[in-house]
Amino acid sequence: MSAEWGGQIFYSHDSDHATGVYVLIKPNSPIQVEIAELDMNGRFIILRLRTPGETTFNLVNIYAPTDYRELTNFIESLIKKIVSATDSSNLLNSIDKQGGLA
């Protein structure tokens, strides 16, 4: 399939192919994939991407459980994975940390 697409393909599916997610990155895209985390149960893909301007961002593709009994654990686990994959060093600058009115 990647030969037909021509770009990068990231996919995750479970053993019986009942669940799964894909991310296709445009051929010849200047975006670089720094980190790829694929769930072995086919529930999510987390990609950390970098643009040519050195901006990084996370792209998350999710196939959440439909059973409400599984959903809470899935969301809690996914949040931890997203936070651990996030570079938070650029989230706050000095003015954000000061608070109050400018």
C-alpha positions in Angstrom: 0.0 0.0 0.0 2.8 2.4 0.7 4.1 2.0 -2.8 0.7 3.1 -4.1 0.5 6.1 -1.7 4.1 7.2 -2.0 4.2 8.7 1.4 4.6 7.5 4.9 1.9 5.3 6.4 1.4 4.5 10.1 -1.2 2.0 11.1 -2.2 0.0 14.1 -4.8 -2.8 14.2 -5.6 -5.7 16.5 -5.0 -9.4 15.6 -8.5 -9.9 14.0 -8.6 -6.5 12.3 -11.8 -5.6 14.1 -10.3 -2.2 15.2 -7.7 -0.1 13.6 -6.4 3.4 12.8 -4.2 4.8 10.0 -2.3 8.0 9.4 -1.1 8.8 5.9 1.5 11.6 5.4 1.5 13.3 2.1 4.3 12.2 -0.3 7.2 14.6 -0.3 5.9 16.3 2.8 8.5 18.5 4.6 7.0 17.3 7.9 9.3 14.9 9.9 8.0 12.2 12.2 10.1 12.3 15.4 8.1 9.8 17.5 5.5 7.2 16.5 3.6 5.2 19.2 1.3 2.6 17.9 -1.2 0.8 20.1 -1.0 -3.0 19.7 -4.8 -3.3 20.1 -5.5 -0.9 17.2 -6.9 1.8 19.4 -4.6 4.8 18.7 -1.6 6.2 17.0 0.4 9.1 18.5 2.9 10.9 16.2 5.1 13.8 17.2 5.7 15.8 14.1 8.2 18.6 13.3 7.6 21.2 10.6 10.4 22.9 8.6 10.0 25.9 10.8 10.9 23.7 13.8 7.4 23.7 15.3 6.5 20.4 16.9 3.0 19.1 17.5 1.3 15.8 18.3 -1.2 14.1 16.0 -3.4 11.6 17.7 -5.7 9.2 15.8 -8.1 7.3 18.1 -10.6 4.5 17.8 -12.1 4.5 21.2 -14.0 1.6 22.7 -17.8 1.7 22.4 -18.3 -0.2 25.7 -18.6 2.3 28.4 -17.0 -0.1 30.9 -13.7 0.0 28.9 -13.9 3.7 27.9 -12.8 5.3 31.2 -9.7 3.2 31.5 -8.9 3.8 27.9 -9.2 7.5 28.2 -7.1 7.7 31.4 -4.4 5.6 29.8 -4.4 7.6 26.6 -4.2 10.9 28.5 -1.0 9.7 30.3 0.5 8.6 26.9 -0.3 11.9 25.3 1.1 13.9 28.2 4.3 11.8 28.3 4.8 12.4 24.5 4.3 16.1 24.8 7.2 18.5 25.0 5.8 21.0 27.5 8.9 23.2 27.7 7.3 25.7 25.2 3.8 25.7 26.7 4.4 28.6 29.2 6.6 31.6 28.8 7.5 34.2 31.5 4.4 36.3 31.0 2.2 33.2 31.4 3.9 32.4 34.7 3.5 36.0 36.1 -0.2 36.1 36.2 -2.2 39.3 36.9 -2.9 42.2 34.5 -0.2 43.5 32.2 
